[in-house]
């Protein structure tokens, strides 16, 4: 294949022993995926492939998606010169990757709800001394004397997590085509079951 890409689900973090070292890895169930649509510059204005992951049961498929009975559909841009190498219904599985490949992985990070500035931004909080009462974890002054307002973008308490995150240059440590598994060195975004987009560098 001209470009390496696949959809997967985060399973868990574990460890692999290698040369008297313990390597932290994330196990990902990746694919199999199938190409559901091929977009070209002449017809759609850009070259891309749409792939589907996790086939749905016939009863759960909406009428508008009868030709694409998958739980997840995602697009990946490809080079114009390589679009001819793909065809509708083509299977994409973990065999496109090999050990040692570098990939970038995107997913939605864990949602942590409404958090204060100490947890959200790493503020140190107030001093634990005389005169400081019931506000050890407050953020302190937030305004200025002349403008008499809080500037947009100020680091303050608010919703934390639940955002799209991309981690680059992750190394594939193991590939298991029989069980559709790949092990990636280090951590990836999201909780167990988070959908991940995996693209080879």
N, C-alpha and C positions, 0 to 999 in steps of 0.2 A: 504494500500500500504506500501511496505517496506521502501521506501524513498519518501520524499515530494519534488516535483519540478514542475515547470510550466513556461510557457512563457507568457509575458504580455506587455502592452503598457502603458506608463506614460500618464495620463490624465491631472491632475492639482494638485496644492497644495491648501489645504483648512484648516479649523479648526473644531474641535469637542469639545463641552463643556462636561466636565465630573467632577462631584464633585466640582463645583465652580472653576474649572480650565479650561483653554483653551489649547487644545493639537494641535500642528501643525501636519498635516498628509498629505501624498501623496496618491491620488486616482490612482489605477492601474486597468486597464481592463485586467484581467488574464484569458486566455483560452476562450472557451474550446480548448484543444489540443488533438491530437490523436497520438498514437504510430505508427510510420511508418516503424521502423526497430529495430530488436533486435540483438545486437552483443554479441557473446559469446567468451570465451577464446579459445575454441577448434577451432573455425572457423576464428575469427578475431584477436585473441591475447589478447583481453581484454573484460570485460563485460560492456556493455553500452546500453542505450536506445536512439533512435532518435525519437523526437516528432515534429509534424508539427503544425503550428499556422496560422490562417487566410486562409481559403480555397479560392482558386482562381476560377474564372469563367473558364469553359472549353476552351474558345477561347484563354485565356492567359497562358495556361499550355504548357510548352515546351515538345517536343516529348520525350526527354530523361528523363522527370520527370512525365510521365503519371501516374505512380503508386503513386506519391507523389505530389498531386496538391495543395501545400501549399506555401504561400508567404515566410514563415520562417521555416527553419529546424535547429534544434540544438540537440547536444548530451549531455547526462548526464550519468556519470559513476555510476554504481550501484554495490552493493555487490554481489559476486558470489552466495551466498546462497539465495538471493532474486530475481534473474533473472527469476526463474520459475514462479513467481507470476504475470508475465505480459504476454500479448498476443497482436499480431498485431491488429491494429484498436481500441485498448482499449482507452476509453475516459479519459482524465485527466482534471479535473476542480478545481475550488477554494474550493470545499468541502473537499479536502485533508488537508486543513489548518483549524485551529481554532483560536479564539481570544486568545492572549497571547503567541502564537508561536513566536519563534525567527527565523529570516531568514537572509540570505545574498543575496544581490541584485547586479547584474552586468549589466553595460550598458556603452554606449559611451557618454562621457561628452560633454557639449556644446562646439562647436568650436568658438574661439574668435579671430581667425586671427593672424596676426603678431603683437606682442605687445612688448613694451619696458621693461626694467628690473624692473622699479618701479612697474608696474602692474603685470608683470609675476612672479617676485620673492619677491616683497614686499620691494625693496630697498628704502631708505629714500631720495635719490637724493642729490644734492649739496646744500650748504648753500645759503640762499637768502641774500647775503651781497655784499659789494663792491668787484669788481674783478671777480665776477661770472656773466657772461652775456650769455644769450641764451642757457644755459646748466644746468638748474635747475633739469632736470629729466635724466641727463646722469648718467652712472654707475661708472664713474671714471676710475682709472687705472685697466688694465686687464692683464698685463704681469709682468715679473720679469726681473731684470737687467742681470742675468747671462745666462739664457736659451734663452733670446731674442725671445720668441714666446709665444703664448697663449696656455696654457695646455688644453687638451681635457676635457670636462665636466664642464668648467667654466660657471657660471650662467651669461647668456647674453641675449640680445633681441632675439626673435624667435617666432615660431608658438606656440600658446597657446590653450589648450583644444583639443577636438576631439580625446581623448584617452580612452581606456577601463579602467573603474574604478569599484572597488568592495567595497561596504559598508557592514560591518558585524554587526551582533547582532541588527538588526532592529526588532521592535516588531509589530506584527499585531494587530491592534486595533479593526477593524471591518471586517467581512466577509459577503458578500451578494451573495449567490449562484444563486439567481434568475436573477440578472443582471451581473453576472460574474465580480464582483468588490471586491477588497480588499483595505483597508485603512491601511497604514503603518506609524507608528510614525516617524516623521522627514523627511529629504530630501533624494532623490535618484538621481543617475546620469542622465544627459540628459535633453533634452527639451521635450515639448509636442509631443507625438507620438513616442518617443524613445523606441526601443525594449529592454525589460528587461528580464534577466534570474533570476528566484527566486528559491532559494534552501533552504529547511528547515534545521536547525541545528540538 
